[in-house]
Amino acid sequence: METQNEPENNYSYFYILAVIFGVLTAWIVTGSILYMLLGAFLGLLTAAFFVNVLVRKREN
C-alpha cells in the first residue's frame, strides 16, 4: 500500500498580507479608522479572489 504525500497548501499568508497592506494603504491615504477597516475588507476580498481564481487554476 502506497500513500501519496501531497503537499498541503496553506494560503493563510495571502490573507494576512492582504489585511496588513489594506490597512496600511488606507491609513497612509486617508488616516481614518473607518477607511482602515474598509481597506482591510477590500484586501481580504482581493486575496480571496487571488487564491480562489488565479492560484488554484495554476495548480491544476
Biopython code that builds the backbone (N, CA, C, O; Angstrom):
import numpy as np
from Bio.PDB.StructureBuilder import StructureBuilder

atoms = [
    (1, "MET", "N", (0.819, -1.180, 0.000)),
    (1, "MET", "CA", (0.000, 0.000, 0.000)),
    (1, "MET", "C", (0.863, 1.244, 0.000)),
    (1, "MET", "O", (1.698, 1.450, 0.880)),
    (2, "GLU", "N", (0.643, 2.049, -0.990)),
    (2, "GLU", "CA", (1.397, 3.296, -1.070)),
    (2, "GLU", "C", (0.531, 4.462, -0.625)),
    (2, "GLU", "O", (-0.669, 4.517, -0.890)),
    (3, "THR", "N", (1.159, 5.358, 0.037)),
    (3, "THR", "CA", (0.467, 6.598, 0.391)),
    (3, "THR", "C", (1.170, 7.742, -0.319)),
    (3, "THR", "O", (2.396, 7.852, -0.306)),
    (4, "GLN", "N", (0.377, 8.571, -0.925)),
    (4, "GLN", "CA", (0.951, 9.707, -1.622)),
    (4, "GLN", "C", (0.988, 10.889, -0.675)),
    (4, "GLN", "O", (-0.019, 11.254, -0.070)),
    (5, "ASN", "N", (2.143, 11.468, -0.560)),
    (5, "ASN", "CA", (2.307, 12.640, 0.291)),
    (5, "ASN", "C", (2.211, 13.891, -0.560)),
    (5, "ASN", "O", (3.204, 14.383, -1.095)),
    (6, "GLU", "N", (0.992, 14.393, -0.670)),
    (6, "GLU", "CA", (0.805, 15.629, -1.406)),
    (6, "GLU", "C", (1.032, 16.790, -0.455)),
    (6, "GLU", "O", (0.552, 16.763, 0.679)),
    (7, "PRO", "N", (1.748, 17.795, -0.892)),
    (7, "PRO", "CA", (1.977, 18.934, -0.004)),
    (7, "PRO", "C", (0.665, 19.655, 0.303)),
    (7, "PRO", "O", (-0.150, 19.899, -0.587)),
    (8, "GLU", "N", (0.482, 19.985, 1.559)),
    (8, "GLU", "CA", (-0.718, 20.710, 1.971)),
    (8, "GLU", "C", (-0.508, 22.191, 1.703)),
    (8, "GLU", "O", (0.442, 22.795, 2.202)),
    (9, "ASN", "N", (-1.394, 22.764, 0.920)),
    (9, "ASN", "CA", (-1.265, 24.171, 0.566)),
    (9, "ASN", "C", (-1.892, 25.029, 1.651)),
    (9, "ASN", "O", (-3.042, 24.826, 2.038)),
    (10, "ASN", "N", (-1.129, 25.972, 2.124)),
    (10, "ASN", "CA", (-1.597, 26.877, 3.159)),
    (10, "ASN", "C", (-1.582, 28.292, 2.590)),
    (10, "ASN", "O", (-0.522, 28.874, 2.357)),
    (11, "TYR", "N", (-2.773, 28.827, 2.373)),
    (11, "TYR", "CA", (-2.884, 30.139, 1.755)),
    (11, "TYR", "C", (-3.170, 31.236, 2.764)),
    (11, "TYR", "O", (-3.537, 32.345, 2.377)),
    (12, "SER", "N", (-3.012, 30.953, 4.034)),
    (12, "SER", "CA", (-3.352, 31.957, 5.041)),
    (12, "SER", "C", (-2.432, 33.174, 4.968)),
    (12, "SER", "O", (-2.840, 34.274, 5.340)),
    (13, "TYR", "N", (-1.214, 32.997, 4.503)),
    (13, "TYR", "CA", (-0.310, 34.153, 4.406)),
    (13, "TYR", "C", (-0.796, 35.163, 3.383)),
    (13, "TYR", "O", (-0.488, 36.348, 3.516)),
    (14, "PHE", "N", (-1.541, 34.747, 2.370)),
    (14, "PHE", "CA", (-2.126, 35.702, 1.422)),
    (14, "PHE", "C", (-3.120, 36.606, 2.138)),
    (14, "PHE", "O", (-3.137, 37.818, 1.921)),
    (15, "TYR", "N", (-3.951, 36.007, 2.996)),
    (15, "TYR", "CA", (-4.964, 36.778, 3.709)),
    (15, "TYR", "C", (-4.344, 37.714, 4.739)),
    (15, "TYR", "O", (-4.792, 38.850, 4.896)),
    (16, "ILE", "N", (-3.327, 37.249, 5.433)),
    (16, "ILE", "CA", (-2.657, 38.085, 6.432)),
    (16, "ILE", "C", (-2.001, 39.290, 5.767)),
    (16, "ILE", "O", (-2.142, 40.416, 6.243)),
    (17, "LEU", "N", (-1.286, 39.057, 4.672)),
    (17, "LEU", "CA", (-0.654, 40.167, 3.953)),
    (17, "LEU", "C", (-1.682, 41.132, 3.377)),
    (17, "LEU", "O", (-1.455, 42.342, 3.354)),
    (18, "ALA", "N", (-2.812, 40.603, 2.911)),
    (18, "ALA", "CA", (-3.847, 41.467, 2.340)),
    (18, "ALA", "C", (-4.428, 42.395, 3.399)),
    (18, "ALA", "O", (-4.663, 43.572, 3.128)),
    (19, "VAL", "N", (-4.661, 41.877, 4.601)),
    (19, "VAL", "CA", (-5.198, 42.725, 5.664)),
    (19, "VAL", "C", (-4.179, 43.792, 6.068)),
    (19, "VAL", "O", (-4.528, 44.962, 6.222)),
    (20, "ILE", "N", (-2.931, 43.386, 6.239)),
    (20, "ILE", "CA", (-1.893, 44.334, 6.664)),
    (20, "ILE", "C", (-1.727, 45.452, 5.644)),
    (20, "ILE", "O", (-1.727, 46.629, 6.004)),
    (21, "PHE", "N", (-1.587, 45.091, 4.386)),
    (21, "PHE", "CA", (-1.352, 46.118, 3.375)),
    (21, "PHE", "C", (-2.613, 46.913, 3.042)),
    (21, "PHE", "O", (-2.516, 48.072, 2.640)),
    (22, "GLY", "N", (-3.794, 46.313, 3.201)),
    (22, "GLY", "CA", (-5.029, 47.072, 3.032)),
    (22, "GLY", "C", (-5.169, 48.147, 4.093)),
    (22, "GLY", "O", (-5.553, 49.277, 3.793)),
    (23, "VAL", "N", (-4.855, 47.791, 5.345)),
    (23, "VAL", "CA", (-4.919, 48.755, 6.439)),
    (23, "VAL", "C", (-3.857, 49.830, 6.269)),
    (23, "VAL", "O", (-4.141, 51.015, 6.444)),
    (24, "LEU", "N", (-2.644, 49.433, 5.931)),
    (24, "LEU", "CA", (-1.570, 50.413, 5.759)),
    (24, "LEU", "C", (-1.856, 51.394, 4.623)),
    (24, "LEU", "O", (-1.603, 52.592, 4.751)),
    (25, "THR", "N", (-2.375, 50.885, 3.531)),
    (25, "THR", "CA", (-2.685, 51.755, 2.402)),
    (25, "THR", "C", (-3.770, 52.760, 2.769)),
    (25, "THR", "O", (-3.652, 53.948, 2.468)),
    (26, "ALA", "N", (-4.824, 52.283, 3.417)),
    (26, "ALA", "CA", (-5.902, 53.190, 3.810)),
    (26, "ALA", "C", (-5.418, 54.199, 4.851)),
    (26, "ALA", "O", (-5.844, 55.354, 4.828)),
    (27, "TRP", "N", (-4.547, 53.788, 5.752)),
    (27, "TRP", "CA", (-4.037, 54.701, 6.774)),
    (27, "TRP", "C", (-3.169, 55.798, 6.163)),
    (27, "TRP", "O", (-3.260, 56.964, 6.545)),
    (28, "ILE", "N", (-2.328, 55.406, 5.212)),
    (28, "ILE", "CA", (-1.456, 56.391, 4.570)),
    (28, "ILE", "C", (-2.265, 57.365, 3.718)),
    (28, "ILE", "O", (-1.994, 58.565, 3.718)),
    (29, "VAL", "N", (-3.246, 56.857, 3.000)),
    (29, "VAL", "CA", (-4.006, 57.715, 2.098)),
    (29, "VAL", "C", (-4.972, 58.620, 2.850)),
    (29, "VAL", "O", (-5.059, 59.809, 2.545)),
    (30, "THR", "N", (-5.707, 58.075, 3.836)),
    (30, "THR", "CA", (-6.756, 58.876, 4.476)),
    (30, "THR", "C", (-6.491, 59.185, 5.947)),
    (30, "THR", "O", (-6.781, 60.292, 6.402)),
    (31, "GLY", "N", (-5.952, 58.240, 6.689)),
    (31, "GLY", "CA", (-5.738, 58.436, 8.112)),
    (31, "GLY", "C", (-6.982, 58.197, 8.944)),
    (31, "GLY", "O", (-6.980, 58.490, 10.139)),
    (32, "SER", "N", (-8.036, 57.678, 8.355)),
    (32, "SER", "CA", (-9.297, 57.452, 9.047)),
    (32, "SER", "C", (-9.434, 55.982, 9.445)),
    (32, "SER", "O", (-9.059, 55.086, 8.689)),
    (33, "ILE", "N", (-9.967, 55.752, 10.621)),
    (33, "ILE", "CA", (-10.139, 54.370, 11.094)),
    (33, "ILE", "C", (-11.199, 53.647, 10.266)),
    (33, "ILE", "O", (-11.054, 52.456, 9.987)),
    (34, "LEU", "N", (-12.251, 54.341, 9.873)),
    (34, "LEU", "CA", (-13.293, 53.723, 9.060)),
    (34, "LEU", "C", (-12.727, 53.235, 7.729)),
    (34, "LEU", "O", (-13.046, 52.135, 7.279)),
    (35, "TYR", "N", (-11.903, 54.040, 7.114)),
    (35, "TYR", "CA", (-11.300, 53.630, 5.845)),
    (35, "TYR", "C", (-10.246, 52.537, 6.045)),
    (35, "TYR", "O", (-9.978, 51.759, 5.129)),
    (36, "MET", "N", (-9.656, 52.476, 7.224)),
    (36, "MET", "CA", (-8.723, 51.388, 7.508)),
    (36, "MET", "C", (-9.470, 50.052, 7.560)),
    (36, "MET", "O", (-8.968, 49.041, 7.069)),
    (37, "LEU", "N", (-10.657, 50.048, 8.148)),
    (37, "LEU", "CA", (-11.480, 48.831, 8.160)),
    (37, "LEU", "C", (-11.934, 48.463, 6.754)),
    (37, "LEU", "O", (-11.947, 47.292, 6.377)),
    (38, "LEU", "N", (-12.300, 49.468, 5.996)),
    (38, "LEU", "CA", (-12.687, 49.227, 4.609)),
    (38, "LEU", "C", (-11.507, 48.682, 3.803)),
    (38, "LEU", "O", (-11.682, 47.787, 2.976)),
    (39, "GLY", "N", (-10.316, 49.214, 4.040)),
    (39, "GLY", "CA", (-9.126, 48.718, 3.358)),
    (39, "GLY", "C", (-8.830, 47.273, 3.712)),
    (39, "GLY", "O", (-8.425, 46.496, 2.848)),
    (40, "ALA", "N", (-9.027, 46.900, 4.980)),
    (40, "ALA", "CA", (-8.829, 45.509, 5.389)),
    (40, "ALA", "C", (-9.837, 44.602, 4.696)),
    (40, "ALA", "O", (-9.482, 43.516, 4.236)),
    (41, "PHE", "N", (-11.088, 45.040, 4.618)),
    (41, "PHE", "CA", (-12.124, 44.248, 3.958)),
    (41, "PHE", "C", (-11.839, 44.085, 2.469)),
    (41, "PHE", "O", (-11.953, 42.986, 1.928)),
    (42, "LEU", "N", (-11.473, 45.165, 1.818)),
    (42, "LEU", "CA", (-11.156, 45.081, 0.387)),
    (42, "LEU", "C", (-9.904, 44.239, 0.138)),
    (42, "LEU", "O", (-9.810, 43.544, -0.874)),
    (43, "GLY", "N", (-8.947, 44.301, 1.059)),
    (43, "GLY", "CA", (-7.770, 43.452, 0.945)),
    (43, "GLY", "C", (-8.124, 41.984, 1.056)),
    (43, "GLY", "O", (-7.577, 41.157, 0.325)),
    (44, "LEU", "N", (-9.042, 41.645, 1.971)),
    (44, "LEU", "CA", (-9.486, 40.254, 2.092)),
    (44, "LEU", "C", (-10.210, 39.783, 0.842)),
    (44, "LEU", "O", (-10.021, 38.650, 0.398)),
    (45, "LEU", "N", (-11.036, 40.647, 0.277)),
    (45, "LEU", "CA", (-11.732, 40.279, -0.957)),
    (45, "LEU", "C", (-10.738, 40.042, -2.099)),
    (45, "LEU", "O", (-10.893, 39.107, -2.885)),
    (46, "THR", "N", (-9.738, 40.884, -2.177)),
    (46, "THR", "CA", (-8.723, 40.721, -3.217)),
    (46, "THR", "C", (-7.936, 39.429, -3.025)),
    (46, "THR", "O", (-7.657, 38.722, -3.993)),
    (47, "ALA", "N", (-7.578, 39.122, -1.788)),
    (47, "ALA", "CA", (-6.842, 37.890, -1.520)),
    (47, "ALA", "C", (-7.698, 36.664, -1.813)),
    (47, "ALA", "O", (-7.195, 35.672, -2.340)),
    (48, "ALA", "N", (-8.977, 36.720, -1.480)),
    (48, "ALA", "CA", (-9.870, 35.591, -1.764)),
    (48, "ALA", "C", (-9.984, 35.365, -3.265)),
    (48, "ALA", "O", (-9.958, 34.223, -3.724)),
    (49, "PHE", "N", (-10.109, 36.435, -4.027)),
    (49, "PHE", "CA", (-10.142, 36.303, -5.483)),
    (49, "PHE", "C", (-8.841, 35.722, -6.004)),
    (49, "PHE", "O", (-8.849, 34.822, -6.844)),
    (50, "PHE", "N", (-7.731, 36.232, -5.511)),
    (50, "PHE", "CA", (-6.427, 35.775, -5.970)),
    (50, "PHE", "C", (-6.240, 34.285, -5.696)),
    (50, "PHE", "O", (-5.793, 33.544, -6.571)),
    (51, "VAL", "N", (-6.578, 33.847, -4.488)),
    (51, "VAL", "CA", (-6.384, 32.439, -4.118)),
    (51, "VAL", "C", (-7.349, 31.536, -4.866)),
    (51, "VAL", "O", (-6.938, 30.510, -5.407)),
    (52, "ASN", "N", (-8.626, 31.899, -4.907)),
    (52, "ASN", "CA", (-9.625, 31.003, -5.485)),
    (52, "ASN", "C", (-9.621, 30.971, -7.005)),
    (52, "ASN", "O", (-9.969, 29.947, -7.592)),
    (53, "VAL", "N", (-9.244, 32.039, -7.647)),
    (53, "VAL", "CA", (-9.312, 32.075, -9.105)),
    (53, "VAL", "C", (-7.938, 31.868, -9.735)),
    (53, "VAL", "O", (-7.775, 30.999, -10.591)),
    (54, "LEU", "N", (-6.968, 32.642, -9.329)),
    (54, "LEU", "CA", (-5.687, 32.626, -10.028)),
    (54, "LEU", "C", (-4.750, 31.516, -9.566)),
    (54, "LEU", "O", (-4.161, 30.828, -10.400)),
    (55, "VAL", "N", (-4.601, 31.327, -8.269)),
    (55, "VAL", "CA", (-3.634, 30.358, -7.769)),
    (55, "VAL", "C", (-4.101, 28.928, -7.988)),
    (55, "VAL", "O", (-3.308, 28.077, -8.393)),
    (56, "ARG", "N", (-5.351, 28.654, -7.733)),
    (56, "ARG", "CA", (-5.854, 27.273, -7.888)),
    (56, "ARG", "C", (-5.916, 26.849, -9.336)),
    (56, "ARG", "O", (-5.749, 25.666, -9.630)),
    (57, "LYS", "N", (-6.153, 27.779, -10.258)),
    (57, "LYS", "CA", (-6.127, 27.420, -11.672)),
    (57, "LYS", "C", (-4.704, 27.056, -12.105)),
    (57, "LYS", "O", (-4.516, 26.184, -12.953)),
    (58, "ARG", "N", (-3.724, 27.710, -11.534)),
    (58, "ARG", "CA", (-2.345, 27.427, -11.888)),
    (58, "ARG", "C", (-1.916, 26.045, -11.409)),
    (58, "ARG", "O", (-1.073, 25.406, -12.038)),
    (59, "GLU", "N", (-2.493, 25.577, -10.294)),
    (59, "GLU", "CA", (-2.111, 24.286, -9.739)),
    (59, "GLU", "C", (-2.693, 23.121, -10.502)),
    (59, "GLU", "O", (-2.113, 22.035, -10.504)),
    (60, "ASN", "N", (-3.831, 23.321, -11.155)),
    (60, "ASN", "CA", (-4.489, 22.202, -11.865)),
    (60, "ASN", "C", (-3.848, 21.911, -13.171)),
    (60, "ASN", "O", (-4.281, 21.005, -13.883)),
]
sb = StructureBuilder()
sb.init_structure("model")
sb.init_model(0)
sb.init_chain("A")
sb.init_seg("    ")
for serial, (resi, resn, name, xyz) in enumerate(atoms, 1):
    if name == "N":
        sb.init_residue(resn, " ", resi, " ")
    sb.init_atom(name, np.array(xyz, "f"), 0.0, 1.0, " ", f" {name:<3s}", serial, name[0])
structure = sb.get_structure()
